[in-house]
Amino acid sequence: MLVKLQDLYFKPFISEEKIQDAVQQMVDALAEDLKDEMPIFVGILNGSFMFVSDFVKKYPHPCEVTFIKLASYDGVKSTEDIQRLIGLTQDLTDRTVVILEDIIDSGNTLAEVHRIFKNENVKQLLIATLFYKPEAYKKDFKLHYVGIEIPNKFIVGYGLDYNGLGRDLPEVYQLKTTQHMTNIVLFGPPGAGKGTQANFLKDKYNLVHISTGDVFRYNIKNETALGTLAKSYMDKGELVPDEVTIDMLNAEVEKNADAKGFIFDGFPRTNAQAEALDVLMNTKDSQINAMVALEVEDEVLVSRLLERGKTSGRPDDADEGIIRNRIKEYYDKTAILKDYYSSQDKYFGVDGVGSIEEITERLSTVLDKL
């Protein structure tokens, strides 16, 4: 799930479990190296408070703990001007001092730490950082213990903040670099009015409607590489592999890279396809926000489709047996996906009976909350 802090969105990056594993590995390494002495662990406030707390609770030998506070961040940018705000009070002569940093990027804070301890006559000064950005590091100071190397992206959580927010999160989130998009999977049984509602929603919310059927027809008609590949399977009576469909959808998403979001219509149909769509959206720095399904009683659907069959010219709208089979097939397929998205709290059933305007209003109520 995305996290919004003021004007920015952040996406999940490092799990709580992975963080705790890294902390334990650092504890084990330090405990082995310093087993014959009592070190002084120095946390750098504010960010390191959570890391230091977990670290010393796991540390198996006697130790001392203290903190210093430095100011090195303004918003999401590391500043060059660092001030020592709170200093040390105890005598550090001939003591082993271990700096516990939450994150090291440019190394500006680390340079100030070395300046502070230069005249303290310590036995040794060791640097331990939970997170390290090698791409951003500009200094030559040795890092003795590193928990997790990360790319040069802004992160929050586990003590790290954005303008004071996000420190309380037990896991780490990465800044989402693209604008916030609203992406929905729209479902509805035959005759539910899904196509009509998709048109209203795409106009109202400035979303791009991607109909899998339309995408297939376009690619096959225009003999694209993907269309030709898909047709080769269809001509043999075989199902088109999911990866071919995903590649087609990816091309559509790429065509509309600046979109405010997408309505996916006709895909996914299986758990595997839903998982593949999640992976695709993650590569776009986004996610599926909701599966929205129009819910209409079978008898109403049958009546609607038989009425539509009088003018549509579609033979599958004129045969009640075929209609009921289509409805059954829809529920058989969507039941699986309902469970998939419900497990993520992303399933929204919407009453599909009423005027077009009433149904649009119900759908809008769901989308407005995403």
CORMOCOR-V596264 format. One record per residue. N is the residue number from 0. RES is the residue in three letters. SS is DSSP state (helix for helix, strand for strand, loop for the rest). PHI is phi in whole degrees, -180 to 180 (NA if undefined). Layout:
n;res;ss;phi
N;RES;SS;PHI
N;RES;SS;PHI
This chain:
n;res;ss;phi
0;MET;loop;NA
1;LEU;loop;-73
2;VAL;strand;-118
3;LYS;strand;-105
4;LEU;strand;-123
5;GLN;loop;54
6;ASP;loop;-98
7;LEU;strand;-118
8;TYR;strand;-111
9;PHE;strand;-127
10;LYS;strand;-111
11;PRO;strand;-56
12;PHE;strand;-131
13;ILE;strand;-127
14;SER;loop;-72
15;GLU;helix;-60
16;GLU;helix;-62
17;LYS;helix;-66
18;ILE;helix;-62
19;GLN;helix;-65
20;ASP;helix;-63
21;ALA;helix;-67
22;VAL;helix;-61
23;GLN;helix;-63
24;GLN;helix;-64
25;MET;helix;-67
26;VAL;helix;-59
27;ASP;helix;-60
28;ALA;helix;-66
29;LEU;helix;-69
30;ALA;helix;-62
31;GLU;helix;-70
32;ASP;helix;-73
33;LEU;loop;-116
34;LYS;loop;-66
35;ASP;loop;-100
36;GLU;loop;-148
37;MET;loop;-103
38;PRO;loop;-79
39;ILE;strand;-108
40;PHE;strand;-89
41;VAL;strand;-117
42;GLY;strand;-89
43;ILE;strand;-99
44;LEU;strand;-81
45;ASN;loop;-91
46;GLY;loop;-62
47;SER;loop;-86
48;PHE;helix;-58
49;MET;helix;-74
50;PHE;helix;-63
51;VAL;helix;-62
52;SER;helix;-59
53;ASP;helix;-67
54;PHE;helix;-64
55;VAL;helix;-70
56;LYS;helix;-68
57;LYS;helix;-87
58;TYR;loop;-68
59;PRO;loop;-87
60;HIS;loop;-116
61;PRO;loop;-60
62;CYS;loop;-158
63;GLU;strand;-113
64;VAL;strand;-135
65;THR;strand;-147
66;PHE;strand;-136
67;ILE;strand;-126
68;LYS;strand;-123
69;LEU;strand;-127
70;ALA;strand;-108
71;SER;strand;-138
72;TYR;strand;-125
73;ASP;strand;-134
74;GLY;loop;69
75;VAL;loop;-110
76;LYS;strand;-114
77;SER;strand;-78
78;THR;strand;-99
79;GLU;strand;-81
80;ASP;strand;-89
81;ILE;strand;-119
82;GLN;strand;-118
83;ARG;strand;-83
84;LEU;strand;-99
85;ILE;strand;-131
86;GLY;loop;-103
87;LEU;loop;-90
88;THR;loop;-116
89;GLN;loop;-87
90;ASP;loop;-77
91;LEU;loop;-106
92;THR;loop;-55
93;ASP;loop;59
94;ARG;loop;-105
95;THR;strand;-87
96;VAL;strand;-109
97;VAL;strand;-116
98;ILE;strand;-80
99;LEU;strand;-104
100;GLU;strand;-104
101;ASP;strand;-73
102;ILE;strand;-153
103;ILE;strand;-125
104;ASP;loop;-119
105;SER;loop;-69
106;GLY;loop;93
107;ASN;helix;-62
108;THR;helix;-63
109;LEU;helix;-62
110;ALA;helix;-61
111;GLU;helix;-69
112;VAL;helix;-60
113;HIS;helix;-64
114;ARG;helix;-63
115;ILE;helix;-62
116;PHE;helix;-92
117;LYS;loop;-58
118;ASN;loop;-107
119;GLU;loop;-93
120;ASN;loop;57
121;VAL;loop;-76
122;LYS;loop;-67
123;GLN;strand;-158
124;LEU;strand;-116
125;LEU;strand;-111
126;ILE;strand;-112
127;ALA;strand;-126
128;THR;strand;-127
129;LEU;strand;-70
130;PHE;strand;-117
131;TYR;strand;-141
132;LYS;loop;-107
133;PRO;loop;-61
134;GLU;loop;-67
135;ALA;loop;-97
136;TYR;loop;-71
137;LYS;loop;-115
138;LYS;loop;-106
139;ASP;loop;-110
140;PHE;loop;-67
141;LYS;loop;-74
142;LEU;loop;-103
143;HIS;loop;-82
144;TYR;strand;-140
145;VAL;strand;-126
146;GLY;strand;-81
147;ILE;strand;-138
148;GLU;strand;-84
149;ILE;loop;-133
150;PRO;loop;-69
151;ASN;loop;-81
152;LYS;loop;-122
153;PHE;loop;-74
154;ILE;strand;-128
155;VAL;strand;-135
156;GLY;strand;106
157;TYR;loop;51
158;GLY;loop;97
159;LEU;strand;-87
160;ASP;loop;-131
161;TYR;strand;-123
162;ASN;loop;50
163;GLY;loop;87
164;LEU;strand;-107
165;GLY;loop;97
166;ARG;loop;-62
167;ASP;loop;-79
168;LEU;loop;-68
169;PRO;loop;-77
170;GLU;loop;-118
171;VAL;strand;-110
172;TYR;strand;-118
173;GLN;strand;-107
174;LEU;strand;-58
175;LYS;loop;-85
176;THR;loop;-83
177;THR;loop;-95
178;GLN;loop;-66
179;HIS;loop;-68
180;MET;loop;-115
181;THR;loop;-107
182;ASN;loop;-120
183;ILE;strand;-126
184;VAL;strand;-100
185;LEU;strand;-101
186;PHE;strand;-125
187;GLY;strand;-178
188;PRO;loop;-67
189;PRO;loop;-53
190;GLY;loop;91
191;ALA;loop;-79
192;GLY;loop;87
193;LYS;helix;-61
194;GLY;helix;-61
195;THR;helix;-62
196;GLN;helix;-68
197;ALA;helix;-60
198;ASN;helix;-65
199;PHE;helix;-66
200;LEU;helix;-67
201;LYS;helix;-66
202;ASP;helix;-74
203;LYS;helix;-67
204;TYR;helix;-107
205;ASN;loop;58
206;LEU;loop;-101
207;VAL;strand;-100
208;HIS;strand;-89
209;ILE;strand;-111
210;SER;strand;-94
211;THR;helix;-58
212;GLY;helix;-60
213;ASP;helix;-64
214;VAL;helix;-64
215;PHE;helix;-63
216;ARG;helix;-62
217;TYR;helix;-63
218;ASN;helix;-66
219;ILE;helix;-70
220;LYS;helix;-61
221;ASN;loop;-90
222;GLU;loop;51
223;THR;loop;-69
224;ALA;helix;-59
225;LEU;helix;-71
226;GLY;helix;-65
227;THR;helix;-64
228;LEU;helix;-65
229;ALA;helix;-63
230;LYS;helix;-64
231;SER;helix;-64
232;TYR;helix;-75
233;MET;helix;-65
234;ASP;helix;-65
235;LYS;loop;-92
236;GLY;loop;75
237;GLU;loop;-101
238;LEU;loop;-72
239;VAL;loop;-71
240;PRO;loop;-58
241;ASP;helix;-56
242;GLU;helix;-65
243;VAL;helix;-69
244;THR;helix;-63
245;ILE;helix;-61
246;ASP;helix;-63
247;MET;helix;-65
248;LEU;helix;-65
249;ASN;helix;-60
250;ALA;helix;-62
251;GLU;helix;-66
252;VAL;helix;-64
253;GLU;helix;-63
254;LYS;helix;-63
255;ASN;loop;-122
256;ALA;loop;-61
257;ASP;loop;-96
258;ALA;loop;-65
259;LYS;loop;-83
260;GLY;loop;157
261;PHE;strand;-135
262;ILE;strand;-108
263;PHE;strand;-93
264;ASP;strand;-125
265;GLY;loop;97
266;PHE;loop;-154
267;PRO;loop;-85
268;ARG;loop;-122
269;THR;loop;-136
270;ASN;helix;-59
271;ALA;helix;-61
272;GLN;helix;-68
273;ALA;helix;-64
274;GLU;helix;-65
275;ALA;helix;-65
276;LEU;helix;-67
277;ASP;helix;-61
278;VAL;helix;-63
279;LEU;helix;-59
280;MET;helix;-68
281;ASN;helix;-65
282;THR;helix;-67
283;LYS;loop;-96
284;ASP;loop;62
285;SER;loop;-144
286;GLN;loop;-160
287;ILE;loop;-81
288;ASN;loop;-86
289;ALA;strand;-164
290;MET;strand;-103
291;VAL;strand;-112
292;ALA;strand;-121
293;LEU;strand;-77
294;GLU;strand;-111
295;VAL;loop;-138
296;GLU;loop;-65
297;ASP;helix;-55
298;GLU;helix;-64
299;VAL;helix;-66
300;LEU;helix;-62
301;VAL;helix;-60
302;SER;helix;-61
303;ARG;helix;-61
304;LEU;helix;-70
305;LEU;helix;-63
306;GLU;helix;-66
307;ARG;helix;-64
308;GLY;helix;-63
309;LYS;helix;-68
310;THR;helix;-123
311;SER;helix;-75
312;GLY;loop;79
313;ARG;loop;-88
314;PRO;helix;-63
315;ASP;helix;-76
316;ASP;helix;-97
317;ALA;loop;-108
318;ASP;loop;-110
319;GLU;helix;-62
320;GLY;helix;-63
321;ILE;helix;-65
322;ILE;helix;-60
323;ARG;helix;-65
324;ASN;helix;-68
325;ARG;helix;-64
326;ILE;helix;-65
327;LYS;helix;-63
328;GLU;helix;-62
329;TYR;helix;-60
330;TYR;helix;-68
331;ASP;helix;-61
332;LYS;helix;-79
333;THR;helix;-76
334;ALA;helix;-58
335;ILE;helix;-64
336;LEU;helix;-71
337;LYS;helix;-60
338;ASP;helix;-65
339;TYR;helix;-60
340;TYR;helix;-80
341;SER;helix;-64
342;SER;loop;-65
343;GLN;loop;-103
344;ASP;loop;58
345;LYS;loop;-120
346;TYR;strand;-94
347;PHE;strand;-133
348;GLY;strand;-90
349;VAL;strand;-125
350;ASP;strand;-60
351;GLY;loop;-99
352;VAL;loop;-106
353;GLY;loop;138
354;SER;loop;-72
355;ILE;helix;-56
356;GLU;helix;-65
357;GLU;helix;-64
358;ILE;helix;-68
359;THR;helix;-59
360;GLU;helix;-64
361;ARG;helix;-65
362;LEU;helix;-64
363;SER;helix;-64
364;THR;helix;-61
365;VAL;helix;-69
366;LEU;helix;-64
367;ASP;helix;-65
368;LYS;loop;-94
369;LEU;loop;-78
